Structure formats: C-alpha cells, structure tokens
Amino acid sequence: MIGKILWLLATLLLAHVQLAEAQQPKKVPRIGWLVFVNSKADPRPPFFDSLRSLGWLEGKNIMIERRYANDSYARL
C-alpha cells in the first residue's frame, strides 16, 4: 500500500516537472529609422511623439534603430 502511494506521488511529481517549461522572453517590437542627413540639432520627429502618446516607450517596450546615410545616396 505504501509502495503504491510512493509510486503515485513520484509519478505526480515527475509529471509536474515535465509540464514546467522555461518562459520564452518576449520579443520587443523594433522600428528601423533611416535618415539621409545626420543632424543632431533636429527635434524629435512627431512620429516618435505619437508613439510615446500611445504608450510605446523606447528602451522599455519598443526598440528604435537609427541609421544615418550622412548625405550619401550610396549608403541609403
């Protein structure tokens, strides 16, 4: 009787461990921002302000990758 109870407990324990899986990291949405001229003096485009007003915060729940062509059509 005790052997059956131990077998049942071991089976339940192993079944529980089998069902446990590692959580996959969430994929963060990514936006590519390509600009022809690299100018640090330009204010942030309204596009980024609109994203912020919708709750998308750069570095928290969205990634924005900026690339600059530095006045070169070849780099575009």
SVG drawing of the C-alpha trace seen along z (x, -y; Angstrom):
<svg xmlns="http://www.w3.org/2000/svg" viewBox="-2 -72 30 74">
<polyline fill="none" stroke="black" stroke-width="0.4" points="0.0,0.0 2.8,-2.4 4.7,-1.4 1.6,-2.4 1.3,-5.7 5.0,-6.5 4.8,-5.4 1.7,-7.7 3.5,-10.6 6.6,-10.1 4.5,-9.9 2.7,-13.1 5.9,-14.9 7.6,-13.8 4.5,-14.7 4.5,-18.2 8.2,-18.7 7.6,-17.6 4.9,-20.2 7.0,-23.1 8.8,-24.9 11.1,-27.8 9.4,-31.0 10.5,-32.4 11.5,-36.1 9.0,-38.4 10.1,-39.8 10.3,-43.5 9.0,-45.3 11.7,-47.0 11.5,-50.0 14.2,-51.0 14.6,-54.7 16.7,-55.6 17.6,-59.3 19.5,-60.9 21.2,-63.6 22.8,-63.1 21.7,-66.1 21.7,-66.1 20.1,-69.6 16.8,-68.3 14.0,-67.9 12.5,-64.5 10.1,-63.8 6.4,-63.8 6.3,-60.1 8.2,-59.4 6.0,-61.7 2.9,-59.9 4.4,-56.5 5.1,-57.9 1.5,-59.1 0.3,-55.6 2.3,-54.1 5.3,-52.9 8.4,-53.8 11.8,-53.5 14.0,-51.1 11.1,-49.7 8.6,-48.1 9.9,-49.1 13.4,-49.4 14.2,-52.1 17.3,-51.5 18.5,-54.7 20.8,-54.7 22.1,-57.8 23.2,-57.9 25.4,-61.0 24.4,-62.7 25.3,-59.7 22.8,-58.1 25.1,-55.0 24.6,-54.4 20.8,-54.5"/>
</svg>
